[in-house]
Amino acid sequence: MAESQQNAVPKTRLIRLKEVQHRVGLGRSTIYRWMAEGEFPQPVPLGGHAVAWVESEVEAWIATRLERG
């Protein structure tokens, strides 16, 4: 394996609400309610009123839900 591949830092991807909804199968109000209750990852501000979620945090949340299932 090339040295550049060994030292590669995983890329952090930010995803917007529509994609979060699609991935988790929940509506906007449920996502925001669960965020307020500490049951869902918090978004990061992008500027103005825009926010996005860290993809890996959403994926980890999904994985924990599958493990409970």
Secondary structure, DSSP 8 states (H G I E B T S, - for coil): --HHHHT------EE-HHHHHHHHT--HHHHHHHHHTT-S---EEEETTEEEEEHHHHHHHHHHHHHH-
